[in-house]
């Protein structure tokens, strides 16, 4: 039984209708937080809300795009109508050019602009809208989803890498701006993490590359072939959600301005 360390706290997790965001919402709810689920697809949102409520959680939801500042402000306003927000997890973001395969000169300036809006401006706008209430109450957590790729000098998906590097930078500058307020600012940087869509893609690649037919073998071979790390497996959404929960809890009040890599040791592999 998980301790109710977040009882009485309310958390908004953007992009929480699936994947890492949904798993983060689950872990925060298990720790006692009231959770606001966000996404763009009402059916997916409703499915996560129903699951959390069946587990006894207090759940609300908001729906809408975050790419344009006015849209993000509207989503933030809807979320705040449900009550004060103590924990903001900026998890929503956009995919890289070429579905994650574009080389430097294949990622067009338009891709860079789109990625920056989806990943960076959305987080900045939500932070501007939600954080003042935390400062006023003297307690809060702002947690960004960055990426382990932010630290890896590869030429593939440079648009996405640059956006996630900006997330790491704004996390630190925000921490400095929040000095002495009781509000912390940190980032979680996932490595290659298996979501529903990514697993389907990996299984398709396994058939083409002879990585095996059963998932344990496929995962082991995919991890070695795609992005080898010290831990010989791919990341799981619960790996990231545990890190989000850790940074959200009251016990993490001495941790701010940090970039927590959850990548199986990729940086030193």
C-alpha positions as CSV (number, residue, x, y, z in Angstrom):
1,X,0.0,0.0,0.0
2,X,1.5,3.3,-1.1
3,X,1.8,6.0,1.5
4,X,-0.6,9.0,1.0
5,X,2.2,11.5,0.9
6,X,0.2,13.8,-1.4
7,X,-3.1,13.8,0.3
8,X,-4.7,17.3,0.0
9,X,-2.6,18.2,-3.0
10,X,-3.9,18.7,-6.5
11,X,-1.9,17.8,-9.6
12,X,-2.4,18.8,-13.3
13,X,-0.5,16.4,-15.7
14,X,-0.6,17.7,-19.2
15,X,-0.7,15.0,-21.9
16,X,-2.0,12.4,-19.5
17,X,-4.5,10.7,-21.6
18,X,-1.9,8.0,-22.5
19,X,1.7,6.9,-22.1
20,X,4.0,8.5,-19.6
21,X,1.5,11.2,-18.6
22,X,-1.2,8.7,-17.8
23,X,1.2,6.6,-15.8
24,X,2.3,9.7,-13.9
25,X,-1.3,10.5,-13.1
26,X,-1.8,7.0,-11.8
27,X,1.2,7.2,-9.4
28,X,0.3,10.7,-8.2
29,X,-3.3,9.5,-7.5
30,X,-2.1,6.5,-5.6
31,X,-0.1,8.8,-3.4
32,X,-3.4,10.6,-2.5
33,X,-3.3,13.6,-4.9
34,X,-6.4,14.8,-6.6
35,X,-5.5,14.6,-10.3
36,X,-6.5,16.6,-13.4
37,X,-6.2,14.6,-16.6
38,X,-5.4,16.5,-19.8
39,X,-5.3,15.5,-23.4
40,X,-6.8,16.3,-26.9
41,X,-8.9,13.2,-27.4
42,X,-12.0,13.1,-25.2
43,X,-12.4,9.4,-25.4
44,X,-8.9,8.7,-24.2
45,X,-9.3,11.3,-21.4
46,X,-12.5,9.6,-20.3
47,X,-10.9,6.2,-20.2
48,X,-8.1,7.4,-17.9
49,X,-10.5,9.3,-15.7
50,X,-12.8,6.3,-15.4
51,X,-9.8,4.1,-14.4
52,X,-8.6,6.5,-11.8
53,X,-12.0,7.0,-10.3
54,X,-12.6,3.2,-10.2
55,X,-9.4,3.2,-8.1
56,X,-10.9,5.7,-5.7
57,X,-9.1,8.8,-6.9
58,X,-10.5,12.3,-7.0
59,X,-10.2,13.2,-10.7
60,X,-11.2,16.1,-13.0
61,X,-10.3,16.6,-16.6
62,X,-9.6,19.3,-19.2
63,X,-9.4,18.9,-23.0
64,X,-7.5,21.1,-25.5
65,X,-4.4,21.8,-27.5
66,X,-1.4,23.6,-25.9
67,X,0.7,24.5,-28.9
68,X,-0.6,28.1,-29.2
69,X,-0.3,30.3,-26.1
70,X,-4.0,31.3,-26.2
71,X,-5.1,27.7,-26.3
72,X,-2.8,26.7,-23.4
73,X,-4.1,29.6,-21.4
74,X,-7.6,28.4,-22.0
75,X,-6.7,24.9,-20.8
76,X,-5.0,26.3,-17.7
77,X,-8.0,28.5,-16.9
78,X,-10.3,25.4,-17.2
79,X,-8.0,23.4,-14.9
80,X,-7.9,26.2,-12.3
81,X,-11.7,26.4,-12.3
82,X,-11.6,23.0,-10.6
83,X,-9.5,24.4,-7.7
84,X,-5.9,25.4,-6.8
85,X,-3.1,23.4,-8.4
86,X,-0.2,22.4,-6.3
87,X,1.7,20.2,-8.7
88,X,2.2,20.9,-12.4
89,X,3.6,18.2,-14.6
90,X,4.3,19.6,-18.1
91,X,4.4,16.3,-19.9
92,X,2.6,17.2,-23.2
93,X,4.8,17.7,-26.2
94,X,5.2,17.1,-29.9
95,X,7.0,14.4,-31.8
96,X,10.2,14.9,-33.8
97,X,10.3,15.4,-37.5
98,X,10.1,12.3,-39.7
99,X,8.4,10.4,-36.9
100,X,11.7,10.4,-35.0
101,X,14.0,9.4,-37.9
102,X,14.8,12.8,-39.5
103,X,18.5,13.6,-40.0
104,X,19.8,17.2,-39.5
105,X,19.1,18.4,-43.0
106,X,15.8,16.5,-43.3
107,X,14.3,18.4,-40.3
108,X,13.0,21.6,-41.9
109,X,12.8,25.0,-40.1
110,X,9.0,24.5,-40.0
111,X,9.6,21.3,-38.0
112,X,11.8,23.2,-35.5
113,X,9.1,25.8,-35.1
114,X,6.4,23.3,-34.6
115,X,8.5,21.3,-32.1
116,X,9.4,24.4,-30.1
117,X,5.8,25.5,-29.8
118,X,4.6,22.0,-28.8
119,X,7.3,21.2,-26.3
120,X,8.6,24.5,-25.0
121,X,6.0,27.3,-25.4
122,X,3.3,25.0,-24.1
123,X,5.3,24.3,-20.9
124,X,6.2,28.0,-20.5
125,X,2.6,29.1,-20.9
126,X,1.3,26.6,-18.5
127,X,4.0,27.5,-16.0
128,X,3.1,31.2,-16.3
129,X,-0.6,30.4,-15.7
130,X,-0.3,27.9,-12.8
131,X,2.8,28.8,-10.8
132,X,1.6,32.2,-9.3
133,X,-1.0,30.4,-7.2
134,X,1.7,28.1,-5.8
135,X,3.9,31.0,-4.9
136,X,1.0,32.7,-3.1
137,X,0.4,29.6,-1.1
138,X,4.1,29.0,-0.4
139,X,4.3,25.4,-1.8
140,X,4.4,23.8,-5.2
141,X,6.1,21.5,-7.6
142,X,6.8,22.2,-11.3
143,X,8.0,19.1,-13.1
144,X,9.0,19.1,-16.8
145,X,9.3,16.1,-19.0
146,X,12.5,16.6,-20.9
147,X,14.5,13.8,-22.6
148,X,17.8,11.9,-22.2
149,X,18.4,12.9,-25.8
150,X,18.9,16.5,-24.6
151,X,22.5,15.5,-23.5
152,X,23.4,13.3,-26.4
153,X,25.2,14.8,-29.4
154,X,23.5,13.0,-32.3
155,X,22.5,14.4,-35.7
156,X,19.1,12.6,-35.8
157,X,15.9,14.6,-34.8
158,X,17.8,17.8,-34.0
159,X,14.5,19.7,-33.8
160,X,13.3,17.5,-30.9
161,X,16.7,17.5,-29.2
162,X,16.9,21.3,-29.3
163,X,13.4,21.6,-27.8
164,X,14.2,19.2,-25.0
165,X,17.5,20.9,-24.3
166,X,15.5,24.1,-23.9
167,X,13.2,22.4,-21.4
168,X,16.3,21.5,-19.3
169,X,17.5,25.1,-19.5
170,X,14.1,26.7,-18.6
171,X,13.9,24.2,-15.7
172,X,17.0,25.6,-14.1
173,X,16.2,29.3,-14.8
174,X,12.8,28.8,-13.3
175,X,14.3,27.2,-10.2
176,X,16.4,30.4,-9.7
177,X,13.3,32.6,-10.3
178,X,11.5,30.6,-7.6
179,X,14.2,31.0,-5.0
180,X,12.8,31.0,-1.5
181,X,9.2,30.6,-2.6
182,X,8.6,27.0,-1.4
183,X,8.1,26.0,-5.1
184,X,10.6,23.7,-6.8
185,X,11.4,23.3,-10.4
186,X,12.8,20.0,-11.8
187,X,12.9,18.0,-15.0
188,X,12.6,14.2,-15.6
189,X,14.5,13.0,-18.7
190,X,13.3,9.6,-19.9
191,X,15.4,7.4,-22.1
192,X,13.9,5.2,-24.8
193,X,10.6,4.4,-23.1
194,X,8.0,2.0,-24.3
195,X,4.5,3.5,-24.7
196,X,1.6,1.8,-26.5
197,X,2.6,3.4,-29.9
198,X,6.3,2.8,-29.5
199,X,5.8,-0.9,-28.7
200,X,3.8,-1.4,-31.9
201,X,6.6,0.3,-33.8
202,X,9.3,-1.8,-32.1
203,X,7.4,-5.0,-32.9
204,X,7.2,-3.9,-36.5
205,X,10.9,-3.3,-36.6
206,X,11.5,-6.6,-34.9
207,X,9.9,-8.5,-37.8
208,X,12.1,-6.6,-40.3
209,X,15.3,-7.0,-38.3
210,X,15.0,-10.5,-36.8
211,X,14.8,-9.3,-33.2
212,X,12.7,-12.3,-32.2
213,X,9.0,-13.1,-31.9
214,X,8.3,-12.8,-28.1
215,X,8.5,-9.5,-26.3
216,X,11.3,-10.2,-23.8
217,X,13.6,-11.2,-26.7
218,X,12.4,-8.3,-28.9
219,X,13.0,-5.8,-26.0
220,X,16.5,-7.1,-25.3
221,X,17.5,-6.9,-29.0
222,X,15.8,-3.6,-29.6
223,X,17.5,-2.0,-26.6
224,X,20.9,-3.2,-27.9
225,X,20.2,-2.1,-31.5
226,X,18.5,1.2,-31.0
227,X,19.9,2.9,-27.9
228,X,22.2,0.7,-25.8
229,X,22.4,1.7,-22.1
230,X,23.9,0.1,-19.0
231,X,20.6,-1.5,-18.1
232,X,19.9,-3.9,-21.0
233,X,16.2,-3.1,-21.4
234,X,14.0,-0.3,-22.6
235,X,12.4,2.2,-20.2
236,X,8.9,1.6,-18.9
237,X,6.3,4.3,-18.2
238,X,6.3,3.4,-14.5
239,X,10.1,4.1,-14.4
240,X,9.3,7.7,-15.3
241,X,6.2,8.0,-13.2
242,X,8.2,6.9,-10.1
243,X,10.6,9.7,-10.7
244,X,7.8,12.2,-11.2
245,X,6.2,11.1,-7.9
246,X,9.5,11.4,-6.1
247,X,10.0,15.0,-7.2
248,X,6.4,15.8,-6.4
249,X,6.5,14.6,-2.8
250,X,7.0,16.9,0.2
251,X,10.3,15.1,1.0
252,X,11.8,16.4,-2.2
253,X,11.8,20.0,-1.0
254,X,15.6,20.3,-1.0
255,X,15.8,19.3,-4.7
256,X,15.3,22.0,-7.3
257,X,16.9,23.0,-10.6
258,X,17.7,19.4,-11.4
259,X,17.6,17.3,-14.5
260,X,16.9,13.7,-13.4
261,X,17.8,11.3,-16.1
262,X,15.8,8.0,-16.0
263,X,17.5,6.3,-18.9
264,X,19.2,3.2,-17.7
265,X,22.6,4.8,-17.6
266,X,22.6,5.9,-21.3
267,X,24.8,8.9,-20.7
268,X,27.8,6.8,-19.6
269,X,27.2,3.7,-21.6
